[in-house]
Amino acid sequence: MQEEPQAPGPAHAGPGRTRQSLVYRAGVLGSRPTVPTDFAELERRAQAEMSPRAWAYVAGAAGEGTTARANRVAFERHRIVPRMLPGRVSRDLSVELLGRRLPAPVLLAPVGAAGLVRRDSDTAIGAAAAELGLPYILSNQGCSPMEDVAAAMASGPRWFQLYWSTDEPLVDSLLARAEASGAEAVVVTLDTTMLGWRPQDLNLGSLPFSQGIGIAQYTSDPRFQEIVAERVAAKAAGNGGSDDVKVTLGALRSLLSISREHPGDLRTNLRSPVPRAAVETFLDIYSNPGLTWDRLATLRDRTSLPFLVKGVLHPDDAARAVEIGASGIVVSNHGGRQVDGAIASLDALPAVRSAVGPDLPVVLDSGVRTGSDVVKALALGADAVAIGRPYVYGLALAGRDGVRDVLANIVAELDLTMACPASARWPSSVRSCWRRHRDGPAGSDHRPAGAAPAVGDESDLLVELDGDPAVMAHLTGRATPAEEAIEVWLPQRTDPAHDALGLGYWSAYEGDEFVGWLCLTPTADGEAELGYRLRQRAWGRGLASEGAARLVQHGFETVRLQRIWAETMAVNARSRAVLERIGLRHARTRCASGPTPCPAPSSARWS
Ligand SMILES: Cc1cc2nc3c(=O)[nH]c(=O)nc-3n(C[C@H](O)[C@H](O)[C@H](O)COP(=O)(O)O)c2cc1C
């Protein structure tokens, strides 16, 4: 019988092997995990446990669901190139975020109205997060007052997510409570100043908040209570509009739900106008569609906590957030729940990272389902990820333990995945480790140059490359002066619009050595121009053909381009040979007059 490889001692096991052992040992005794270890089965089983309304709210997405799907497609498109025999028994998954060291780069995203799934949802989620030492971002639309969740979490790390209300004193009150209850940061969600178009909920006529579910941060707030009291008084004085409600079974159910969710005794609540007034007040003021960057900037003077902005997808918005003093960015499309047809969060990440530089904390959420997804997000520039729906499904299946198991499974898989990319620490070493490969577009060094802070590091190398007259002989016929390279050419390499399409520039490395770059530049819809430039010492070894062939494959298979074309000078025999070798067909030769002493270029095209 063949022997299994020797298991390392428990001290070296790491979260991956520890979790596997736990599951397999229990399996020997005949039990199976309550929470499935893959997302598809987790989702399927959770749906069976949840009411149709809860399922619609949690799993639902905006419009036709294309953004939610794009999130997953983006993760699937990026592939890992594992490295072998790193010779390390354990890995350090810990990262430092906003001054606190976390055991793994994983947070629990803010999820409102989780009480639809289970009562006491937020305290259960908080306790599970604290058990794992992972930060829980408490939702402004939570189902327990933040003080209760804080008590359930003891010293576990927590942040508070804020929806900016139209009532400014309420904003101040929520900020003060967050600070007093031990939140370490505030996350302001920018993408939901209005609720997205969500057909799953709309088709059921179901909004949790109108049932009183998800408004506990408000009903427990002194400023909010004041506004509600004013509303009730105005109504009593006859100034608050008509109170006519048709008595139907649905209306009675809603009244019961609202009264049950409201703080205090159910019987008293059923007779009181306050719970209903609280729901109406919430719907009126919970979010401010008129919020501006200038208003957001007032946060700096209103809390001593660092603040992050959530829902950023465009690099200019990220830059703006930095300008107004944000301490971090959450790249997110709200799990595809707000704008249908939006860019996948993962696809937006590289450009955001480029815009904010290497040091600002960037968290990515939307579509993260596995440990392998976490590796990809970190390799593309995130410092950590936030998880949404998966832990809610764990909650549906097994309450607090279910939340813990879902997250522990993701961290376990992350640990095992990290064993292959051959990096003991991260995130920086994961990035550099991936940069060193020379064998595949996505997920390795052949990624768009804007994809990671490496671009900045490469400026000198790029200037040197363009400064070599031999390299430029068949391009401009002259060495490019350093200033021109820096001012004119380098900025063109980091066009976020190109990155977002899956096109742009890729750096090529051989071992640790930079050998040049390749690019696919969009020239029309479904069409891109192939280009490359290699250092002299990389010539004649098949590197251009190898890289260009992979890029062509990437362009057709991943980006789904219809046509890729390239142009080279007629006398550039080496390049013509490369283009022929990778399958481009010579289309035509044209004569061009220009300032350079070079012979006329020829162009080769292939569709
Ligand atoms: C049921 C549900 C409720 C949510 N509530 C909030 C919320 O109150 N505040 C917020 O900023 N984001 C909210 N989000 C968005 C999440 O914070 C996060 O961006 C998203 O779930 C990540 O995508 P994923 O579910 O694919 O992991 C909610 C998401 C879900 C699924």
The ligand as an SDF file (V2000), in Angstrom:
LIG
                    3D

 31 33  0  0  0  0  0  0  0  0999 V2000
  -28.6840   40.7500    1.9820 C   0  0  0  0  0  0  0  0  0  0  0  0
  -27.6550   41.8120    1.7740 C   0  0  0  0  0  0  0  0  0  0  0  0
  -27.7490   42.9830    2.4980 C   0  0  0  0  0  0  0  0  0  0  0  0
  -26.7770   43.9680    2.3420 C   0  0  0  0  0  0  0  0  0  0  0  0
  -26.8330   45.0970    3.1120 N   0  0  0  0  0  0  0  0  0  0  0  0
  -25.8530   46.0180    3.0170 C   0  0  0  0  0  0  0  0  0  0  0  0
  -25.8350   47.1350    3.8910 C   0  0  0  0  0  0  0  0  0  0  0  0
  -26.6660   47.2830    4.7540 O   0  0  0  0  0  0  0  0  0  0  0  0
  -24.8520   48.0380    3.7280 N   0  0  0  0  0  0  0  0  0  0  0  0
  -23.8800   47.9050    2.7720 C   0  0  0  0  0  0  0  0  0  0  0  0
  -23.0050   48.7500    2.6540 O   0  0  0  0  0  0  0  0  0  0  0  0
  -23.8670   46.8290    1.9670 N   0  0  0  0  0  0  0  0  0  0  0  0
  -24.8130   45.8900    2.0720 C   0  0  0  0  0  0  0  0  0  0  0  0
  -24.7760   44.7830    1.2730 N   0  0  0  0  0  0  0  0  0  0  0  0
  -23.6630   44.6110    0.3370 C   0  0  0  0  0  0  0  0  0  0  0  0
  -22.5100   43.8680    1.0180 C   0  0  0  0  0  0  0  0  0  0  0  0
  -21.9130   44.6680    1.9900 O   0  0  0  0  0  0  0  0  0  0  0  0
  -21.4300   43.4780    0.0080 C   0  0  0  0  0  0  0  0  0  0  0  0
  -21.0470   44.5990   -0.7310 O   0  0  0  0  0  0  0  0  0  0  0  0
  -21.8870   42.3750   -0.9360 C   0  0  0  0  0  0  0  0  0  0  0  0
  -22.7470   41.4680   -0.2970 O   0  0  0  0  0  0  0  0  0  0  0  0
  -20.6790   41.6310   -1.4570 C   0  0  0  0  0  0  0  0  0  0  0  0
  -21.0380   40.7410   -2.4300 O   0  0  0  0  0  0  0  0  0  0  0  0
  -21.2590   39.1730   -2.2040 P   0  0  0  0  0  0  0  0  0  0  0  0
  -22.5960   39.0360   -1.5280 O   0  0  0  0  0  0  0  0  0  0  0  0
  -21.2560   38.6750   -3.5870 O   0  0  0  0  0  0  0  0  0  0  0  0
  -20.1230   38.6560   -1.3660 O   0  0  0  0  0  0  0  0  0  0  0  0
  -25.7320   43.7810    1.4200 C   0  0  0  0  0  0  0  0  0  0  0  0
  -25.6490   42.5890    0.7090 C   0  0  0  0  0  0  0  0  0  0  0  0
  -26.5920   41.6050    0.8830 C   0  0  0  0  0  0  0  0  0  0  0  0
  -26.4480   40.3180    0.1230 C   0  0  0  0  0  0  0  0  0  0  0  0
  1  2  1  0
  2  3  1  0
  2 30  2  0
  3  4  2  0
  4  5  1  0
  4 28  1  0
  5  6  2  0
  6  7  1  0
  6 13  1  0
  7  8  2  0
  7  9  1  0
  9 10  1  0
 10 11  2  0
 10 12  1  0
 12 13  2  0
 13 14  1  0
 14 15  1  0
 14 28  1  0
 15 16  1  0
 16 17  1  0
 16 18  1  0
 18 19  1  0
 18 20  1  0
 20 21  1  0
 20 22  1  0
 22 23  1  0
 23 24  1  0
 24 25  2  0
 24 26  1  0
 24 27  1  0
 28 29  2  0
 29 30  1  0
 30 31  1  0
M  END
$$$$
